[in-house]
């Protein structure tokens, strides 16, 4: 039945807040224990399956980065090195080197890149220890961005999301509410507050959040999808059907469409 599938969906939704803003990739990594030191060194949770050519490219960028004291050149080499690590699904290593670059040249751009890299790495972490350590690093750099630009709501929202995945999710909720107080139409905050409402089975509240998000961005297929599921939980099948059909208009992903078709089939039965 559809209710069982909604429950299974929510079981796997714990880190969806962070994954909302990440690129869609498949990571095949074996978890390793992470410590504050390994979080800093970029050696925490990945096990590289890189080719010799990829390893050599990383080595070349490292060498070039260490040799230059020019801020513009070092930024190029740090970005290239991080991109090489991301290509190997080594998100913590990418974050480590962008973090080093931000500590060396503490510009707003470097600080935000470092925070974003640790934010991404947290989204792909596996153990709670990894999540805590990488989120802490992300917040450290994002906090410095906010010192220089307190009005950066995207950065503040991401700070909230790092808490959501941590052992202190209530702090994340507080931060997201603060964002919505300043900008009631903030899409990322609305989306994630809706997800959190679903996780806590506050279905009316989830409907409120996703309805608001769709008013802000009618083309947000994920908002329509989760609004449809929330209406299903409230046994408002016609409204659920309307939004699930809207997902079919907006979404191209065959897996999502197959899932939607399954829900629609159950609604009709």
Beta strands, then each sheet from edge to edge (+ up, - down):
end
